[in-house]
Amino acid sequence: MADDNDDGMVDKLILIGTSALAAWLAQKVLGAVWKKTTGHDAPKDPLENDSTIAGIVTFAAVTGAVAALSRIAANKGARKVTSRIAAGRALKASR
């Protein structure tokens, strides 16, 4: 029973870690692509810079889409890893 709880905790930690890493990486990549494409830094605080409303809305929409896609990809990858770990544990336990 304790092993089941430990396995669940490991799964949750892997999912949280991969989601956080994917979000950070997506933010860095998106910021670099935005700067290369527009020649300006990505808008961070719309009240404190000279970004246009169109630029802010576009960046927000693209950021939301990229964040959702990166989270989905990270979760799918993490689930594959955790299922492989669980399969390895089951194989060890059956020996």
Stockholm file with secondary structure:
# STOCKHOLM 1.0

chainA/1-95         MADDNDDGMVDKLILIGTSALAAWLAQKVLGAVWKKTTGHDAPKDPLENDSTIAGIVTFAAVTGAVAALSRIAANKGARKVTSRIAAGRALKASR
#=GR chainA/1-95 SS CHHHHHHHHHHHHHHHHHHHHHHHHHHHHHHHHHHHHHSSCCCSCTTSSCCCHHHHHHHHHHHHHHHHHHHHHHHHHHHHHHHHHHHHHHHHHHC
#=GC SS_cons        CHHHHHHHHHHHHHHHHHHHHHHHHHHHHHHHHHHHHHSSCCCSCTTSSCCCHHHHHHHHHHHHHHHHHHHHHHHHHHHHHHHHHHHHHHHHHHC
//
